[in-house]
Amino acid sequence: MGETVSTHGSFIYLAASEHHFNASAEDDNLRNEIFGDQLAREPWPAFPSASFLRIYTDLDKAKAAPLHAQGVAYSFTELLTDASETVSFQNNAPSFLRRILARETREEGVDVLSPYIAALVRPSPMWRKLIEWLDGWDDLDELKRIRVARLVNRLGFYKFNHGFLTEERVSRVGDQSLRSDLVSLRGVAAFKCGLSLASVEHQLAESVDIGSGIPAVRAAAEIYLAVHHAKITRNRDELARWASLARQTFLEYIQTSAGANDILFRSIFFRGFAYVPFVNKDGTKASYMLDEAENAAHEAIASASINTIASRENLFAVIETRIQEARALGKRELAVDRSRQLVELDPLDPRSHIHLGETLLELEGSEAALTAFLKAASVGAPHTPRALSLAADCWERLGEKQEALECHIAALDIEPCAVMTLFRVNKLAKELSHIQLREWSGRRLNTLRMKVRA
């Protein structure tokens, strides 16, 4: 038998399991030779994402779930019950969520581009209901159409939704506000499925034009475009232009009775507008804007008239931005404190633990950060590969190359085509004299290079 790789001390070593590694038969045979009878006796832990994120796989509400999944479940319930009021959520699933979730659960019908395929592979009354709404789109009232479109986006079916929300379908919606929302959803879908930024910005700008007569709708679209230019294009001129327009519309909106009492929107606006001074390195003004955003966010949570999931989701977004603010200002202890607030707010979202790990790394070093990164990985999709890679970096800095190697292989198990991770596996295998593992990773790198050239 060839070399074996120790699993001592490692919290998880998924990649050594036949169940968890999805590769060619040749690779499987090699791994059996490398890891030997460990495969038969190690109790490999399963990711909890199959339970926490079942709304994405089965349209079924979980007993415990991160806020983003709770929001999707609420949106589905709105549709089932024909609720009189619609709750808008800010969070959209990452474009890679379904792919990572499929790798972790090893279930069919998860990493698919269309709800029709999901319903075919994973038949259930819930999936059939969604298909009924899509098939009967023209017979739905306009509010229900926007709810269906939002749900499809939030489930991560961006490419499908972009194709489904054709100009003809959108134009048949008479309500100006709802039509603007549909165009905005199409723009978000275009961005998430990787279409050109010019196309994305055109569709988002179109939603502004359609909603021009409704201050709340127009302001929301304008602030979305401002944030888009702050975070994605880094175009300061466009950021300033859209932020200025959003500010004028916001001031117009808060003069109305609805706007004066819209605490949640006030928080969203100030957080978005803070990107202008933030990008221009005006920390004092950015902090003032974020103070306003956070105060309004806490008011929204305390308000009985605002949906709890929506208000908590908004506070999560505000605290995330405030962590970035603290790190940019060099306030490391404050960044850690805010990261702990995030963990308390949503302990089932791996982003909370990754933020904590990153801020602890800056304040206390690798040993303190390691626990947070391992916790992020143990929570599951969609940020597991990143969390594992960050944990591996910590192990390596602590001189534990074997543990680092194991984390990198576990990350590869979920993202088999992650070239940088393969490089790290290859490098560490060489340093640790794992000859066959080095050869295996080298072959895999060459295969990926040939695919890129083809």
SULTA-V245131 format. One record per residue. N is the residue number from 1. PHI is phi in radians with two decimals (NA if undefined). Layout:
N;PHI
N;PHI
//
This chain:
1;NA
2;-1.35
3;-1.09
4;-2.04
5;-1.94
6;-1.19
7;-2.01
8;-1.09
9;1.36
10;-1.38
11;-1.24
12;-2.80
13;-2.54
14;-1.19
15;-1.23
16;-1.39
17;-1.62
18;-1.00
19;-1.08
20;-1.68
21;-1.79
22;-1.93
23;-2.47
24;-1.26
25;-1.09
26;-1.07
27;-1.13
28;-1.07
29;-1.10
30;-1.09
31;-1.16
32;-1.08
33;-1.17
34;-1.22
35;-1.67
36;1.01
37;-1.36
38;-1.02
39;-1.04
40;-1.47
41;-1.99
42;-1.42
43;-1.45
44;-1.23
45;-1.29
46;-1.76
47;-1.23
48;-1.41
49;-1.06
50;-1.03
51;-1.55
52;-1.05
53;-1.91
54;-1.17
55;-1.10
56;-1.37
57;-1.65
58;-2.28
59;0.92
60;-2.13
61;-1.28
62;-1.58
63;-1.16
64;-2.31
65;-2.78
66;-1.15
67;-1.01
68;-1.11
69;-1.27
70;-1.06
71;-1.14
72;-1.11
73;-1.08
74;-1.14
75;-1.08
76;-1.19
77;-1.10
78;-0.95
79;-1.19
80;-1.14
81;-1.74
82;0.91
83;-0.98
84;-1.27
85;-2.08
86;-1.84
87;-1.75
88;-1.67
89;-1.89
90;-1.50
91;-1.35
92;-2.03
93;-1.03
94;-1.02
95;-1.09
96;-1.69
97;-1.02
98;-1.13
99;-1.15
100;-1.16
101;-1.09
102;-1.13
103;-1.16
104;-1.34
105;-1.49
106;0.99
107;-1.90
108;-1.36
109;1.32
110;-1.74
111;-1.50
112;-2.21
113;-1.60
114;-2.37
115;-1.10
116;-1.13
117;-1.22
118;-1.01
119;-1.18
120;-1.29
121;-1.43
122;-2.13
123;-1.05
124;-2.80
125;-1.01
126;-1.21
127;-1.12
128;-1.08
129;-1.11
130;-1.09
131;-1.13
132;-1.03
133;-1.14
134;-1.19
135;-1.14
136;-1.75
137;-0.83
138;-1.17
139;-1.59
140;-1.37
141;-1.21
142;-1.13
143;-1.13
144;-1.19
145;-1.07
146;-1.15
147;-1.13
148;-1.11
149;-1.09
150;-1.11
151;-1.07
152;-1.08
153;-1.08
154;-1.22
155;-1.39
156;1.62
157;-1.59
158;-1.22
159;-1.10
160;-1.06
161;-1.14
162;-1.10
163;-1.31
164;-1.27
165;-1.46
166;-1.21
167;-1.01
168;-1.13
169;-1.08
170;-1.14
171;-1.14
172;-1.44
173;-1.63
174;-1.38
175;-1.14
176;-1.07
177;-1.12
178;-1.20
179;-1.12
180;-1.07
181;-1.07
182;-1.11
183;-1.15
184;-1.10
185;-1.07
186;-1.15
187;-1.14
188;-1.08
189;-1.09
190;-1.06
191;-1.16
192;-1.18
193;-1.70
194;1.45
195;-1.27
196;-1.06
197;-1.09
198;-1.08
199;-1.14
200;-1.06
201;-1.15
202;-1.09
203;-1.21
204;-1.16
205;-1.16
206;-1.12
207;-1.16
208;-1.13
209;-1.08
210;-1.13
211;-1.59
212;-1.05
213;-1.52
214;-2.16
215;-0.92
216;-1.10
217;-1.19
218;-1.13
219;-1.09
220;-1.10
221;-1.18
222;-1.18
223;-1.21
224;-1.08
225;-1.18
226;-1.08
227;-1.13
228;-0.98
229;-1.29
230;-1.25
231;-1.68
232;-1.84
233;-1.46
234;0.98
235;-1.57
236;-1.15
237;-1.12
238;-1.21
239;-1.03
240;-1.12
241;-1.12
242;-1.25
243;-1.15
244;-1.12
245;-1.11
246;-1.09
247;-1.09
248;-1.08
249;-1.19
250;-1.08
251;-1.07
252;-1.18
253;-1.14
254;-1.28
255;-1.36
256;-1.45
257;-1.13
258;-1.17
259;-1.16
260;-1.10
261;-1.85
262;-1.53
263;-1.11
264;-1.09
265;-1.13
266;-1.08
267;-1.13
268;-1.06
269;-1.10
270;-1.13
271;-1.12
272;-1.13
273;-1.23
274;-1.11
275;-1.11
276;-1.13
277;-1.16
278;-1.08
279;-1.13
280;-1.51
281;1.06
282;-1.75
283;-1.10
284;-1.11
285;-1.21
286;-1.09
287;-1.12
288;-1.07
289;-1.08
290;-1.28
291;-1.03
292;-1.08
293;-1.10
294;-1.23
295;-1.04
296;-1.15
297;-1.10
298;-1.22
299;-1.06
300;-1.10
301;-1.13
302;-1.34
303;-1.40
304;-1.29
305;-1.57
306;-1.93
307;-0.95
308;-1.10
309;-1.13
310;-1.11
311;-1.24
312;-1.24
313;-1.06
314;-1.15
315;-1.09
316;-0.99
317;-1.10
318;-1.13
319;-1.14
320;-0.97
321;-1.14
322;-1.21
323;-1.14
324;-1.05
325;-1.05
326;-1.08
327;-1.15
328;-1.12
329;-1.53
330;1.32
331;-1.63
332;-1.19
333;-1.13
334;-1.12
335;-1.07
336;-1.16
337;-1.02
338;-1.19
339;-1.13
340;-1.15
341;-1.06
342;-1.13
343;-1.07
344;-1.15
345;-1.23
346;-2.55
347;-1.21
348;-1.64
349;-1.72
350;-1.04
351;-1.03
352;-1.00
353;-1.30
354;-1.14
355;-1.03
356;-1.10
357;-1.08
358;-1.13
359;-1.30
360;-1.14
361;-1.04
362;-1.27
363;-1.56
364;-2.10
365;1.87
366;-1.12
367;-1.11
368;-1.19
369;-1.26
370;-0.97
371;-1.04
372;-1.16
373;-1.16
374;-1.14
375;-1.13
376;-1.04
377;-1.16
378;-1.26
379;-1.20
380;1.90
381;-0.89
382;-1.79
383;-1.89
384;-1.07
385;-1.02
386;-1.12
387;-1.08
388;-1.13
389;-1.15
390;-1.14
391;-1.13
392;-1.06
393;-1.05
394;-1.12
395;-1.00
396;-1.16
397;-1.14
398;-1.47
399;1.49
400;-1.75
401;-1.19
402;-1.10
403;-1.12
404;-1.07
405;-1.05
406;-1.08
407;-1.15
408;-1.12
409;-1.18
410;-1.10
411;-1.16
412;-1.11
413;-1.02
414;-1.63
415;-2.14
416;-1.11
417;-1.81
418;-1.34
419;-1.08
420;-1.09
421;-1.17
422;-1.08
423;-1.02
424;-1.17
425;-1.07
426;-1.06
427;-1.13
428;-1.19
429;-1.09
430;-1.15
431;-1.14
432;-1.68
433;1.08
434;-1.56
435;-1.07
436;-1.18
437;-1.17
438;-1.11
439;-1.15
440;-1.06
441;-1.17
442;-1.13
443;-1.09
444;-1.14
445;-1.09
446;-1.11
447;-1.08
448;-1.16
449;-1.08
450;-1.13
451;-1.14
452;-1.13
453;-1.14
454;-1.18
//
